[in-house]
């Protein structure tokens, strides 16, 4: 129920909330430090992808930078459109690459679908970020975002670090890599599920509003969601 009050009472309540917000922010800073301190895993495979200019390697996706952020975009080989939820996330990506580059970081989306499908869908959505195809390789499988029918049937697929935790052939995620001076590539971090909310600015804006995300009572959390060219 809405509580309407005078400005002084509002300010007192706001200052109390501010203390909690600052504590939450400091806890987030501590978590970020722990994230940076995670041990790292050497990438042994020579992963190859298909991009606008043909074949590219994982190393190529770094460009001149030593850090690479990859969004695992759900787009199956036989799908005609990209995942609506991942498309919602992708609407937050354009324009961020130049700022990441200023901090020695590259960004790319990677999907299982063939590159021509990705490129056509990107043009439809009017996106400009780098997007490459992992079709024909095992990058998606190795990073637990693409699953075989057998894995799904036996619930042996691993998602969000747990077995049998996803019931579809493609899953969303985010992975971070680092390249050393000698060219060695390290896997430093991955997150899945609600961990991906960290890179969705629209959700964070909604969290500031009186209604919030307003998803309670829906058949499923994102039942309201459409691709940005499909809203009435």
C-alpha positions in Angstrom: 0.0 0.0 0.0 1.3 3.4 -0.9 2.4 5.6 2.0 2.1 9.4 1.3 3.9 11.7 3.8 5.6 15.0 4.2 9.1 15.8 2.9 10.8 15.6 6.3 9.4 12.1 7.0 10.4 11.0 3.5 13.9 12.3 4.0 14.4 10.5 7.3 13.3 7.2 5.7 15.4 7.9 2.6 18.5 8.5 4.8 17.9 5.2 6.6 17.7 3.4 3.2 20.8 5.2 2.1 22.8 3.6 4.9 21.6 0.2 3.7 22.4 1.1 0.1 26.0 2.1 1.0 26.4 -1.1 2.9 25.2 -3.0 -0.1 27.6 -1.1 -2.3 30.6 -1.8 0.0 29.6 -5.5 0.0 29.6 -5.4 -3.8 33.1 -3.9 -3.8 34.3 -6.7 -1.6 32.7 -9.3 -3.9 34.3 -7.7 -6.9 37.7 -7.9 -5.2 37.1 -11.6 -4.5 36.1 -12.1 -8.1 39.3 -10.6 -9.3 41.3 -12.8 -6.9 39.8 -16.1 -8.3 42.4 -18.6 -9.6 42.6 -18.8 -13.4 42.5 -21.7 -15.9 44.7 -21.9 -18.9 42.9 -22.3 -22.2 44.5 -25.2 -24.0 42.3 -25.4 -27.1 42.6 -23.2 -30.2 39.0 -22.2 -30.4 37.8 -20.9 -33.8 34.8 -18.9 -34.7 33.2 -17.4 -37.8 32.8 -13.6 -37.9 32.2 -10.9 -40.5 35.6 -11.4 -42.1 35.7 -15.2 -41.9 37.4 -17.4 -39.4 38.7 -15.8 -36.1 40.4 -17.3 -33.1 39.6 -16.6 -29.4 42.9 -14.6 -29.4 41.6 -12.5 -32.3 38.6 -11.4 -30.2 40.9 -9.6 -27.8 42.0 -7.2 -30.5 44.8 -5.1 -28.9 43.5 -5.7 -25.4 44.5 -8.1 -22.6 40.9 -8.7 -21.3 37.8 -10.1 -23.1 34.2 -10.3 -21.9 32.1 -12.8 -23.8 28.3 -12.9 -23.6 27.0 -16.4 -24.4 23.9 -15.4 -26.5 21.2 -18.2 -26.9 20.8 -18.8 -30.6 20.5 -22.4 -31.6 21.7 -23.8 -34.9 18.2 -24.3 -36.3 16.6 -21.3 -34.7 15.1 -18.6 -36.8 15.5 -15.8 -34.2 17.7 -15.2 -31.2 16.4 -15.8 -27.7 14.0 -12.9 -26.6 15.7 -12.8 -23.1 19.2 -12.6 -24.6 17.9 -10.0 -27.0 16.7 -7.9 -24.0 20.2 -8.2 -22.6 21.8 -7.3 -25.9 19.9 -4.1 -26.1 22.2 -3.0 -23.2 25.4 -3.7 -25.1 25.7 -1.2 -28.0 28.1 1.7 -27.2 29.7 0.0 -24.2 32.6 -1.4 -26.3 34.4 2.0 -26.6 34.3 2.5 -22.8 35.5 -1.1 -22.2 38.3 -0.5 -24.7 39.5 2.5 -22.7 40.0 0.0 -19.8 41.9 -2.5 -21.9 38.8 -4.8 -22.4 37.2 -6.2 -25.5 33.6 -7.5 -25.8 31.9 -10.0 -28.0 28.8 -12.1 -28.2 29.2 -15.8 -29.1 26.3 -18.1 -30.3 26.0 -21.6 -31.8 23.9 -20.5 -34.8 25.7 -20.0 -38.2 27.1 -16.6 -38.7 24.7 -15.6 -41.5 21.8 -16.0 -39.1 23.5 -14.0 -36.5 24.4 -11.2 -38.9 20.8 -11.1 -40.3 19.3 -10.9 -36.8 21.8 -8.3 -35.7 20.8 -6.1 -38.7 17.2 -6.6 -37.9 17.8 -5.6 -34.2 20.1 -2.7 -35.3 22.9 -3.8 -33.1 26.6 -3.0 -33.8 28.5 -5.1 -31.2 30.8 -7.9 -32.3 29.0 -11.2 -32.7 30.6 -14.5 -33.8 29.5 -18.0 -34.4 30.8 -21.1 -32.5 29.1 -23.4 -35.1 31.2 -26.5 -35.8 33.3 -26.1 -32.7 33.0 -27.1 -29.0 33.4 -23.7 -27.3 29.8 -23.6 -26.2 29.8 -27.1 -25.0 33.1 -26.6 -23.1 31.6 -23.5 -21.4 28.4 -25.3 -20.5 26.0 -23.2 -22.6 25.1 -25.7 -25.3 23.8 -29.2 -24.5 23.1 -32.4 -26.5 19.8 -34.2 -26.5 21.4 -37.0 -24.6 22.7 -34.7 -21.9 19.2 -33.2 -21.5 17.5 -36.6 -21.4 19.9 -37.9 -18.7 20.2 -34.6 -16.9 23.9 -34.9 -17.1 24.3 -31.3 -18.5 26.0 -28.8 -16.3 24.7 -25.3 -16.0 25.5 -22.6 -13.4 28.0 -25.1 -11.9 25.4 -27.7 -11.2 24.3 -30.9 -13.0 20.9 -31.1 -14.7 20.2 -27.4 -13.9 18.9 -26.4 -17.3 16.3 -28.0 -19.5 17.0 -26.4 -23.0 19.6 -27.0 -25.7 21.0 -23.5 -25.3 21.7 -21.4 -22.2 22.8 -17.9 -21.4 26.0 -16.9 -19.6 29.0 -14.6 -19.4 32.7 -15.5 -19.4 35.8 -13.4 -18.9 39.3 -14.1 -20.3 42.7 -12.6 -19.9 45.6 -12.7 -22.3 49.2 -12.7 -21.0 52.2 -11.1 -22.7 53.3 -14.5 -24.1 49.9 -15.0 -25.7 48.6 -17.4 -23.0 44.8 -17.1 -22.6 43.3 -17.6 -19.2 39.6 -18.2 -18.2 39.1 -16.0 -15.2 35.3 -15.9 -14.5 31.9 -17.1 -15.6 28.4 -16.3 -14.4 25.0 -17.6 -15.3 21.3 -17.3 -14.4 20.6 -14.3 -12.2 24.3 -13.5 -12.1 23.7 -12.0 -15.6 21.5 -9.3 -14.1 24.7 -7.4 -13.3 25.0 -6.3 -17.0 21.3 -5.5 -17.6 20.8 -1.7 -17.1 17.1 -1.8 -17.8 16.4 -4.1 -14.9 18.5 -1.9 -12.6 16.5 1.1 -13.7 13.2 -0.7 -13.0 14.6 -1.7 -9.5 14.6 2.1 -8.7 10.9 2.6 -9.5 7.8 2.1 -7.3 6.6 -0.9 -9.3 10.0 -2.4 -9.6 10.2 -5.2 -12.2 6.5 -5.9 -11.7 6.9 -9.6 -12.6 5.0 -11.1 -9.7 1.9 -13.0 -10.7 3.0 -13.6 -14.3 3.0 -17.2 -15.7 6.8 -16.9 -15.7 9.2 -14.2 -14.8 9.7 -12.6 -18.2 6.2 -13.3 -19.7 5.9 -9.6 -20.4 9.1 -9.5 -22.5 9.3 -9.0 -26.3 12.0 -8.4 -28.7 12.3 -4.6 -29.1 10.7 -4.6 -32.5 7.7 -6.7 -31.3 6.0 -4.5 -28.7 2.6 -3.3 -29.9 
